[in-house]
Amino acid sequence: MKKFSGRTLSVVAVAGGAVLASIAPVMADVSAQSPSLGLVRVETPAKWKSLGAVLETQVTYSCPAGTQSPSLQLNLTQSVLGGIASGNAYRDNLNCTGAFETVTVNVTANDRSFSLITPVFAKAELRGYPNVLARDEREIRVSL
């Protein structure tokens, strides 16, 4: 059995690291251009419409071309004076090309109107047959 010196192992480790460092940026670039999984993001701010009865929200998504039955579920929740304002909306027949798309989703308030004052908690779920492709949860602002 042949033993390697510490110097030989160091050279091999440095060379291996250099190879990985040169490949990693290329791999990251390819995955950003053509995601194999879905991506979804609720954009901020949402627009306050009809005195808070509706929040017009932009959602950016991407799903692989050929995804079957793509749909988007968006839930909004906000703490308002006297309770909680909430609403949800559903969009189906989304266009899945592998590129980023943006859709406008109007979320109607259920019991209380949405406010301009406090942020809204948004939860989006992008689905395609047979499973969930992506989720996004974040606080967004509301503006006129």
C-alpha positions as CSV (number, residue, x, y, z in Angstrom):
1,M,0.0,0.0,0.0
2,K,1.4,3.4,-1.0
3,K,1.1,6.3,1.3
4,F,0.6,9.9,0.1
5,S,2.4,12.8,1.7
6,G,0.5,15.7,3.1
7,R,1.8,17.8,0.2
8,T,0.3,15.5,-2.4
9,L,-3.1,15.5,-0.7
10,S,-3.0,19.3,-0.5
11,V,-2.3,19.6,-4.2
12,V,-5.1,17.1,-5.0
13,A,-7.5,19.1,-2.7
14,V,-6.7,22.4,-4.3
15,A,-7.0,21.0,-7.8
16,G,-10.4,19.5,-7.0
17,G,-11.6,22.7,-5.5
18,A,-10.6,24.6,-8.6
19,V,-12.5,22.3,-10.8
20,L,-15.6,22.5,-8.7
21,A,-15.3,26.3,-8.5
22,S,-15.2,26.6,-12.3
23,I,-18.2,24.3,-12.8
24,A,-20.5,25.7,-10.0
25,P,-21.3,29.1,-11.7
26,V,-22.3,27.3,-14.9
27,M,-24.6,24.9,-13.1
28,A,-26.3,27.8,-11.3
29,D,-26.8,29.7,-14.5
30,V,-28.5,26.8,-16.3
31,S,-30.9,26.1,-13.4
32,A,-31.9,29.8,-13.2
33,Q,-32.7,29.9,-16.9
34,S,-34.7,26.7,-17.1
35,P,-36.1,25.6,-13.7
36,S,-37.0,22.0,-13.5
37,L,-39.4,22.8,-10.7
38,G,-41.9,25.6,-10.3
39,L,-41.2,29.0,-8.8
40,V,-43.7,31.5,-7.4
41,R,-43.4,35.0,-5.8
42,V,-46.1,37.4,-4.6
43,E,-45.0,40.9,-5.6
44,T,-45.3,44.0,-3.5
45,P,-47.2,46.3,-3.2
46,A,-50.7,45.1,-3.7
47,K,-53.1,47.7,-5.0
48,W,-56.0,48.8,-2.7
49,K,-59.2,48.7,-4.7
50,S,-62.9,49.5,-3.9
51,L,-62.1,50.9,-0.4
52,G,-60.4,47.7,0.6
53,A,-62.9,45.3,-0.6
54,V,-60.3,44.0,-3.1
55,L,-56.5,43.8,-3.3
56,E,-55.1,43.6,-6.8
57,T,-52.0,41.5,-6.5
58,Q,-49.2,40.6,-9.0
59,V,-47.8,37.1,-8.8
60,T,-44.8,36.0,-10.8
61,Y,-44.4,32.3,-11.5
62,S,-42.5,29.8,-13.6
63,C,-43.4,26.2,-14.3
64,P,-41.8,23.6,-16.6
65,A,-43.3,23.5,-20.2
66,G,-45.8,20.7,-20.4
67,T,-47.0,20.9,-16.8
68,Q,-50.5,19.5,-16.6
69,S,-53.4,21.5,-15.0
70,P,-51.3,24.4,-13.6
71,S,-53.1,26.5,-11.1
72,L,-52.4,29.2,-8.5
73,Q,-54.0,29.6,-5.0
74,L,-53.4,33.0,-3.3
75,N,-54.4,33.7,0.3
76,L,-54.1,37.1,2.0
77,T,-54.4,37.9,5.7
78,Q,-54.2,41.2,7.5
79,S,-54.6,42.4,11.0
80,V,-57.1,45.3,10.9
81,L,-58.8,47.4,13.6
82,G,-61.4,45.1,15.2
83,G,-60.1,41.8,13.7
84,I,-58.7,40.1,10.7
85,A,-59.3,40.8,7.0
86,S,-58.7,37.9,4.7
87,G,-59.5,36.6,1.3
88,N,-58.3,34.1,-1.3
89,A,-58.4,33.7,-5.0
90,Y,-57.7,30.8,-7.4
91,R,-56.4,31.0,-11.0
92,D,-56.2,28.0,-13.3
93,N,-55.2,27.5,-17.0
94,L,-51.8,29.1,-16.3
95,N,-49.3,29.3,-19.1
96,C,-46.3,27.0,-18.4
97,T,-43.4,27.7,-20.7
98,G,-40.4,27.4,-18.4
99,A,-40.1,31.2,-18.5
100,F,-41.2,33.7,-15.9
101,E,-44.8,34.9,-16.2
102,T,-46.8,37.5,-14.2
103,V,-50.5,37.4,-13.6
104,T,-52.8,39.8,-11.8
105,V,-54.9,38.2,-9.1
106,N,-57.8,40.1,-7.5
107,V,-58.4,38.9,-3.9
108,T,-61.8,39.8,-2.4
109,A,-62.0,40.5,1.3
110,N,-64.3,38.1,3.2
111,D,-65.6,39.8,6.3
112,R,-63.6,42.9,6.9
113,S,-62.0,45.3,4.3
114,F,-58.3,45.3,3.8
115,S,-56.4,48.3,5.2
116,L,-53.8,50.6,3.7
117,I,-52.0,50.9,7.1
118,T,-50.6,47.4,8.0
119,P,-48.8,44.9,5.8
120,V,-50.6,41.8,4.5
121,F,-49.4,38.3,4.9
122,A,-49.5,36.5,1.5
123,K,-49.3,32.8,0.8
124,A,-49.2,31.5,-2.8
125,E,-49.2,28.0,-3.9
126,L,-48.4,26.9,-7.5
127,R,-49.8,23.5,-8.4
128,G,-49.5,21.2,-11.4
129,Y,-50.5,17.7,-11.8
130,P,-49.7,15.6,-9.8
131,N,-48.2,17.7,-7.1
132,V,-47.3,21.1,-5.6
133,L,-44.6,22.8,-7.6
134,A,-43.8,25.8,-5.4
135,R,-44.9,27.9,-2.4
136,D,-44.2,31.5,-1.3
137,E,-45.0,33.1,2.0
138,R,-44.2,36.7,2.7
139,E,-45.4,40.1,4.0
140,I,-46.4,42.6,1.3
141,R,-47.3,46.2,1.4
142,V,-50.6,47.8,0.3
143,S,-50.7,51.0,-1.8
144,L,-53.1,53.1,-3.7
